[in-house]
Amino acid sequence: PTISEFYPGYEVTIWLGLFAAAGTPVAVLAKLHAEVNKALAEPETRSKLAAAGGLEAYITTATEFAALIRRDYEKYGKLVRDVGVKLE
C-alpha cells in the first residue's frame, strides 16, 4: 500500500542537502556555505535544478537545515512506528 492509502493527505517533501564531517573548521563551513548559496542563487543553477526533476533551490542557514532534519526525523519516525515497519 502507498502512504496515501494509510494516511490520506499525507505529504512527503524531497530535499537534498550538503553535509560536512564532524569537526570541520568553522571557517571552512562558512566558506562552503557562502559558495554553495552563491551558486544556488544563480538563475542558471536554478533552471538546471528545475529541469532535473522540478527541484527548487532553497537557501537556508545551518540552523534552519538542522531544524528541517529534526522535523523530518520526527515526522517519518512517527510514520514508521504507526504503520509498524520492521527490519527483516
Order of alpha helices (4+ residues) and beta strands (2+ residues): alpha-alpha-alpha-alpha
